[in-house]
Amino acid sequence: MVLSQAKILDTAFDLLVTNGLADLSMRRLAAELQVAPGALYYHVKNKQHLLVLLANYILDKKAPKELLMPADSKDPEAVKESLIVRGQVLFETIYSIPEFPEVIRLALATNPERLKPVAAIAYDAQNMGFEPGEAPRPHAHSPCLEPGGRGTGYSCIDFADCGS
């Protein structure tokens, strides 16, 4: 068998779905692929790199392509609507696969700029007038910030200063 990044990601995805993130180690992945652990490192730098690649792999496989593309308009209302819709789709995609939210969280913690939806959303935010590194903040009275609150994504974001 020829080892490739695609084969590694297919197997990592299968391990994630069947055994969970706790069982997704480089050693376990190598055992599943029937290769020495060192062979993986030719294609994947480390587990953090694997998680970023796996997050993008799953998003490419499961999410609509529009999720990964910036809005096709610079009109603030169109961009805002696009961000809301993409936020809903992203939420539904992430929570449809067991343990995928944790993969996304870890990938965001280690390398957020490498996640395709983050790059698309950052581009749209800049088109709405935000500087790189800026982002809308949750309302102080948002249900997202209340103990036990069940914020649902975009409802927790203050778009009042988004240039509209």
N, C-alpha and C positions, 0 to 999 in steps of 0.2 A: 504494500500500500504506500502510495506517495502522500506524505503529510503536507497539508496546505493550511493556510489560515482559515479558509472556508470550512474545511473538514474539522478543524479545531473548534470553530464557532458552532457548527452543527451539533457536535458532541457536547460542548459546554451548554448549549441551549437544552438539549435532551436531559443532561444531568440536573440542570436547574429545575426543570419542570418535574422530573421524577423524584429527585432526592433533596432538592432545596439548596439554598445558597451555602449553608453550613458544610455541605458535602462537596461543594465545588472548589476543590483545591487543585493546584497544578499537578500534584502527585496523583490524585484520583483521576484527573483528566488524562494524564499520560497512561495510566493503567487501562482506562477505557479505550484509548486509541492504540494500545499495545505497542507503545514506544517508550524509550527512556525519558525521564523527566527533562533532561537536558535538551532533547530534540524539540521540545515545545518552544524553548527560548530563542530559537532561530526565527520563529514567526511571531512570538508574543514576548515583550520585554519582561513582564512580571504580572502578578495577579491584578494589580490596579489597571494596567494596560488592557488585560483581558476583559475586565469589567466594562471599560469604556467601549472596547470593540464589541462586546456582547450587547451592550445597551443599544448601540447604533445598529447592530445586526438585527436585533428584535424589532426596533422601530422601523427599519427598512422592510422587514418581513411582514409585520403586523399592522403598521400604521399607513393610512392613505398618504400618497406622495405629497399632497398639498400641505400636510403637516410639516414637512421638511423644507418647504420653500417659503421665502419671504412673500409678503403680500405683493400683488402686482400693481399697486397703486401707492401714491405718496399722499393721497387725500387722508387726513387724520381720521375721519369717520370710517372710511373703508378699512384703514389699517386697524383701527380699534375693533371693528366688527370681525376682521380676520383673526386678530389676537384672541378674541373671546371664543370664536368657533374652534380655533386650533387648541386653545386651552382645554375646552370640553373634550375634544377628540383625544388629546394627549392623556388626559385624566382617564378616559375610558380605556385607552390602549394600555396604559401602565397598570391599571388595576384589573385587567382581564387575565393577567398571567401571574400565577402565584410567585411571590418573592421578587417580582420585577420591580416594584417600587423601591425595594432595598438596593437592587442593582443600580437603579437610576440615582438614588441618593449617594451611594458610594462613588459612582462615576462623576457626579456633580461635585462631590467633595474633592476629588483628586484632579480632575481635568475638565471643568465645565465647558470650556471653549471648544472641546473636541466633540461634544454632542450636537448633532445636526439641528435638532429643534431649537436649542439654545442659540446657536448662531443665527438662525432665521428670525427668532424673536428679538434678539439684540439688534439686528439690522432694522427691523420694523420699529423698535423703540427709538432708534436713532433718527429714523424718518419722521417720528412724531416730535422730535426736538430734544430728546434726552441725550446727554453726553455719555460716552462710553463709561460704564461703571455705575451710572445712575439707574434707578428703576422706580416705578410707582411703589408706594409703601402701603401696607394695610391701614385702614382707618383705626384710630385708637378704640372706637366702639365696635369694631368688627366682630362678628361671631367667631372668626378665626382665632381671635386672641382670648376669647373667654374659655375658662376651664370647661372641657366637655363640649365646646362649641363645634359645630360641624360646618365649617366654611367649605364652600364648593368651588374654590378656585377664583374665577374672575369676579365673583360677587364681593370678594374681600379686597379688591384692588381699587384704589382711588384713581380714576381716570380724569378727575376734574382739571388737573394741570397738564394734560397730555397735548395741549395745543389745539383742542377743538373749541 
